Every structure is written in structure tokens, then in C-alpha cells.
Amino acid sequence: MTQLKPVSLYLHIPFCTYRCSYCDFNTYTTIGDVQGDYADALAAEIAFAGRASDVKRPVRTIFFGGGTPSVMSLADLEKIMRSVDDHFHLQPRAEITLEANPETINQSYVDGLKNLGINRISFGAQSALAQDLTVLGREHTFQTVIDGVDMARTSGINNLSIDLIYGVPGQTVQSIHKTLDEVLALELPHLSLYCLTVEPGTPLHRDVNNGQIPHPDPDMAADQYDAVTERLAETDLEQYEISNWAKPGLESQHNLAYWYNAEYLGLGAGAHGHAGNTRYHIVRRPRTYIRRLTEASESKALPYPLTPAVAESHPIDNSEEMADTIMMGLRLLKEGLNADKFESRFGKSLNTVHGDTITELIDLELLEWQTLSKDLGPSLHLTEKGRFLSNQVFHRFI
């Protein structure tokens, strides 16, 4: 019997009740009436992806992202989960995460998530302060976040994460500390912190250009990141990735799959995937996505990992795979990019492929070698200076 490597599933839910001012994700606020049809289509796409193998492919993590997955009914989520169970082999203790906006849930809904097997919730909080939430166009208060965390724990879901944003116009080092005061009081096992990016075409971009909101201050953002890093170093949360902290053993297993440059299937409108030496993305518009899956023939043979909803795909050559592995691995601050694992995967050493670049970045004090275990050998790590200039470091390896 064929032995298949485990994969992760990213399942995109493109629906929201409102659009945040900074959001440029593939989300929609006016087509909630197609949620049932969308769930049918996503279940069908999962079936197409699963049928590409002669045996059920093992799944180690599932991540419902969006959009706002918590606006989907429990019946629609059950339909999707049933399709996963029918066409894939969900490994024991698999991590199953659902992103939730705190104002979209209640206790019976969270109890239902628990019954569906969802064992991790990531709450979109962004800030504990009303002025930040107003700039970001969020329609909840931090009390709503507190209530959501209480509901999750009451249901028995204790693997919880919270997303925060720094670099918000008007935000200061002092105000980010106030947010941390509120967040740390919740004693959550995981925290993600992302720098605000003003994306073209968003309401925030318009307001900044019109002078209604000041431009974000990159120096202030750097000070805030530094302050958060120092503050969290005094807690039991360890920084295991540039933007993520966790209690030991409670790191996001799904996101680790990205940072290890492992295979994952991206399914749902606008999702991206990386599997079978192929990168691909799915059509963005939900109605087009639904039509593609509705009209597709079950007997239509497509090579793994493609489905009838794929818009574009390209094969990954060895140089692209190596560059992606380096960039993703360097994001892991605890583990770094291990030289032995790299050579085992590609048959070439890091120094053979990028020796001159590595030497230059070490001389610039942006990278350093560390040996965390004599069994593994040395790993390449971003320095503290390199963390602030990580995008420039990554660019050198492309």
C-alpha cells in the first residue's frame, strides 16, 4: 500500500459581517446568502483533492481561515468536516484551528465547535484599546474578547490564541503595554503580533492619503516591537517565530508547517497551496468558485494537488524550493535554519548554495550560527538586528 506523507489543510472562508479598514484579504460582506452553497462547494473540492490519491492522505492540521470562519453555521462547518473525514485520514491529536471574531460567537456555538472536533480557536482581537480598534475599523470591544475566551474554556477548548496589531497610527509604546496588560491577564497559551501594513485600495489607505489618519511611524513600530519582545521575555511565552509566542509545546502546528516549508493543501476561494512540487492558487470570487465545483465532473482526472477550482499553478524547481525553505526557516527564532536538515533535504549544503551571501550577512551582524544540539549540528539564526531587517535578509536569498 502507498505510504503518503501527512499534509496540512488550509480551508478559506471568505465571508465577513463587515470589512476592517486595513483588510485586503479575499473577503466579502454582502454575499452571506451563498454560505450554504459555498460549504457544498468546499466539501466537493475537499473530495476532489482527496480522490487524487489511491489511499486516504494523512492530515496533521486543519486551519479554517478567512474572512471570518465563525460566521459559518455549525451545519455548514459539519458538512465541511465530514468531507475531510470521508476523503482524508485525520491523524490522532490533529490540531484543528478556527479563526473567530469574538462578537460572532456565543456559548452554544462554541460548544458546537468543540463537538465538531475543533480544538483550537484563534481570536482576532488586534488591540485592547478603543482608539486602536476605531482606527482599524473593528466593531468589538476587548470585553467581547474576554467573553469569547471564557466561552471557549467553558466548552473545553483551552488551546487558544490571540492576534494583535502594532504600528497603528496614534499607538505608542505605552499603549501597546496597556494592551499587553489586558492580554496577559487572560493567560493564553499563544499570541501573534503583526505589524500594520497600509495596503493600497483599503479604507485605511484612503484615510491616510486624505490626511484623516496620520501615516504609520515605522520608528515607533520598531520601538513597539522591541518593547513587546522585552515584555514577553519575562513571561512563560517563548518567541518561537518572528511574530509568534507560545507556551512550550503549544506552538501553532499549522503555521509551523508553513515555516518548515512543508506541504499543505489550500482549498476554498482565493486559497494558495504548496504540494506535490506544485504551487497553485484557487479562483478568488466565491460565486465563480461555487460554479466551478458545481459543474465539475466527479470523474474528471486532475493531477495532485489540483482541483477544478485552481486558477493558476506552476511546478516548483529546486532553486525555488531551497529559497522558500531558507526564508521560512529563518523566521523560526528558536530553531533557526538547521544546516544538516537542509543538506538532507536538498543534497547540498547551505554554504555550497549560498555561502557568500551567508558570510556577507554574518559580517553585517544580521545572521549568526548557533549550535543548539550536538546531534543536529549548527543552525543559522537571525540576530536581534536581523529581526528588524528580516525582509532585507530574506530578499538576499531569492
N, C-alpha and C positions, 0 to 999 in steps of 0.2 A: 504493500500500500504506500502511496506517495506521502512523504512527510513534508509538511508545509511549515514555514516559519510563521510565528504569530504576527499579526498586524494590529494596528490601531484604526478605529473608525472615527472620523470627524463627520458629524451629521449637522448640516446647516439648516437652521430655522430662520427664515428671513422676515418674520413678522414682528412689528413693534406697535405699541399703543400710541407712541409719539416719537419724534426724532430728536435726539440730543443735538445741541448746537455744533458739536465738534465731529459728529459721526459721518464717515464716508464709507461705511461698510455697506454690503449689499442687503439693505433692509427696506421695508415698505410698511406704511402706516394705514393705507386706505384699501387694502385688498384682503381683509380678515375673513371675508366670506368664502375664500378659496382654501382655507386651512384644512378642511376635511379632504378635499381633492389633492392637496399638496401632501398630506400624510399618506394617501394611497399611492401617489407617485413615488415618494421617498421609499416606501415599503417595496414598491416594484423595482426601484433602482438597486436597493439592497439585494433583492433576489437576483437581478442580473449580475451583480458583482460576485455573489456567492456561487452562482452556477458556472462561473468561469473556471472553477477548479473541480477535479474529479472526486475530491472529498471535501468535507467542511473545513474551511480555513480557520485556524485558531485566532481568536480575538482577545487581546490583553487589556485594551482600554477602549472606552467609548466616550466621546465628548459631544454633547449637544450644545452647539454654539450659535451665535446669532449676530444681529437680531436679538429677540427676547424669547428663548425657548419656553419660558414659564407662561407665555400666553397661550400655548397649545393646550387643548383639553387632555385630560387623563386618558380618554378613549383613543384619541389620536396618537398619543405617546405609546400607549399599549400596542396599537397596531404596528408602529414602527419597531418596538422592541420584539414583538412576536416575529416579525420578518427577520430580524437579526438572529433570533434563536432558531428559526427554521432553516436558515441558509449558512450560518456560521457556527462555530463551536466556541461559545463564551467560556473562557478559562475560569477555573475556580478563583475566587477573590479578585476577579477583574474589577478594575476601577471604572465606575460609570458616573460621569460628571454631567450636571445640567447647570447652565448659566441661568441666573434668575435675577430679575429686578425685584427688589423687596416689596414694592407696592402691588405686585401682581399675584401674590400668593396668600393663602390662608391655611389654617391648620389642617383642614380636611384634604386640601390639595397636596400639601407636603406629606401627609400620611399616605396618600395615593402614590406619590413618587417613591416612597420607601417600599410600598408593596410591589411596584414595578421593577424593583431591583436597583434603582438609582441610589448610590451610596456616597455621593459627594456632591455638594452644591457650592457653586462659586457665585457670590453675591456682588453685583455691581453697585458699590457704594460711592466711589470716586472721592468723596470728602465727607467730613462730619460737620462742615460749616455751611450755613445757609448761603453766604455770599458766594462761595465757590460753586455750589450747586446751581445757583441762579445763572452764573456765567456759563456753566456747562449745559444749561437747559434741562437739568434733571427735575423731575416732578415728585420727588420723595424727600423725606427728612431723614436724619440719621436715626431717629426713634423708630422709623419703619424698618431700618436695617437691624436694629436691636431686636425688634419683634420677630423679624424673619429668622434670625439666629435662634431665638428661643423656640420658635415653631419647629425648626429643623431638629434641634436637640430633643424636644419633646417626642418627635416621631422616631428618634433613634438614629438620625443621621448626624454623626459627630465629625465627620471629615469635611470641614468647611473652609472656604477661602473667601477672601475679600479683595476686591480691586480698588486701588486708589490712584489718583492722578495728581502729579505735581507739575510745577511750571505754569499754573493757571494765572492769568492776569490778575493782579491785585493780591495774590497769595504771597506770603512771606515765610521766612524760616520759623517765626513764632507761630504763625497759623498752622503750618504743617505739623508742628509739635502739638498743637491743640487737637488736631485730627488724630494724631497718634495716641494721645491720652485716651480718647474715646475708643479707638480701635483696640488698643492693647488691653483695655478693661474687659473686653469680650473673651480674651484668652483663646483666640482662634489658632488652629494649627498651621495655617498657611496665609500668606499675604503677598499680593502682587502690587507693584508700584510702577506706573508708566508715566513717562514724560509727555505732556500735552504737545501734540503736533497740530498746527493750524492748516488743515487740508483745503486746497482750492475747491470752491463750489459749495462749501458748507456755510451755514448761517454764521458761524463764528468767524470764518474768513471774511465774509461780507462786513460784519460788525467791526472787525479790526481794521479793515481797509477804509471804512467810513469814519473811523475815529471814535466810534461809540464805545469801544473797548480798547484799552491800550495793548500794544504789541507785547507778547510774552518776552520776558527778560531772560536770556539764556544764562547769564551770570547768576541771577537769582535762582534759576532752576538747578544749576550746578551746586549752589550752596545748600539748597533744599535736599538734594540727593545725598550730599555729604552728611548733612545733619541726620537724615533718616538712617543712613548706614551706621553712623556712630551710635545713634539711639538704640537701634535694633541689635547691635553687637552686645548690648548689656542685658538682652533678654534671652530666652531659650529658643528663639527663632534664629536659624542659621541661614546666611545668604548663600544659596547653592547655585544661583544663576544671577545674571546682571540685574534683573528686575523682580526676583522672587526669593522669598524667605520661607522657611518651614521648620517645624519641629522635626528632629531626626526621625526618619522613617516615614514621614508624611509629605514628602515632596510630590508634586504633581507627576504621576507616572505617565499621563498622556503627553504633557509638554516635554518630559524627558525623552520621549520617542522622537519628537522634532529635533531636540538638541543633540541626540545621538545620530541624527540623520537616518533614522530607521524608516521602514515602510509604513505608510498609512494610506487608507482609502478616504478621500474627501468626497462625500456624497451630499446631494442637495444643491439647490440653485446657487451658483457662484462659488461653490467649494473648489478647493485645489487639492490635488493628491500627488503622492510620490510612491510608486510601487512598480514592481516588475521592470526596473530600469526605464521607467517612463514617468515624466511629469505631465500633468494634464489639468485642465480646469473645466468646470461644468457651466453650461449656459446660465446667464445671470437672471433673466426675467422669470419669475415663478410661473406665469401662465404658459410661457414657451416651454419651460421645464415640464410642467404637467402634460402639455400636449405631446412632447417627445416621448414620455414614458407611456402615455395612454395609447399612442399609435404604434408603439414598438411591438414587433412580433416576438413572442417568447422563444421562438426557435431561431431567432437571429443570432448568429455566432459572432462574437466580438472577442478579440484577444484580451486577456487580463492585462491591466485592470480597467479597460474601457467599458463604458455603458452607452446606451443610446442618447444620453443627455450630455455627453462630452462635447465641448465646443472646439477645443484645440488640445493637441498633445504633441510631445516630442520625445525622442529617445534621449536618455542621459548618457553622455560619454564619460570616460574615466576621469578626464580632467575636471569636468563639471561636478562629478560626484566627489572628487577629492576636495575641490574648493568649498563645496557646501559643507562637507564634513569638518573641515578646518574652521570655517566661520561659525558653525553651530557649536562645535566642541569648545571653542574659546569662550563662549558665553557661560560655560559651566565653571563657576569660580572655585568650587571645592575640588572638583575632579580635574578640570582642565582638559587639554587635548593630549591623550596618552600616546607616546611615540610607538610603543610596542603594539598597541591595538591598531594604530594607523597602518603600520607596516604589515601586520597580519591581514588586514582588510584589503590592502591595495598591492601588496608585494613590493612596495617601495618605501624607503624611509622618508620621514619628514624632511630631513636635511638634504636628501637627494633631490626631492621635488622642489623645495623652497628654502634651501639653506641660506642663500644670500639675503633673502627677504627676512628670514628669522634673525639672522645676525644683525641686520640693519635695525630692526625693531627692538632688539635687545639693547643695542647701543643707544637707542633713543629712550630707553627705560620704559618702553611700552609693553614688552614681553619679558618673561623670565622662565627659566627651567626650575621645576620643583620635583623632588622625589618623595612621593607620599607613601610608597610601599616598595620594599626591595623586590617583591615578587612581580610588580608591574613595571618598574623602571621609571624613567623621568617623564614628566608631563609638562606641556607648555601652557603657561598661565598669563593672563593679562595682569599687569601690575596695577597698583591703585591709580596711577596716572593713566594707564592704558584703558581703564574702565571708562574714564571720561571721554576718551578719544577712540572708543571701540569701533565706531563706524569707519574711521580712517584706517584703523588696523585691518579690519575685515577687507576693505577695498584693495589693500595691497596683495591679497591672495586671489583676487578674481582674475 
